[in-house]
Amino acid sequence: MSYIMVSADFPGVNTQQRQLIYKCLQDKQWQKVTEPGRDIDTVWYASFKETVTESSAIKITIEEL
């Protein structure tokens, strides 16, 4: 299994819009990185099956974000 991690900052969007973006990412199986006692809102990761090439995983990431 391979992973892709992104820092996805969304400048210029309000809180409501940001929550909609986060829900969309969660619906696409992206996981928000969390650290106890600290919220890291902009870091997300996704896992891909072993059969997915690195270039395909990058392409999927670009399309989903």
Summary of the structure (lengths in Angstrom):
residues: 65
radius of gyration: 12.6
end to end distance: 20.5
largest distance: 37.7
contacts: 136
relative contact order: 0.28
helix: 37%
strand: 34%
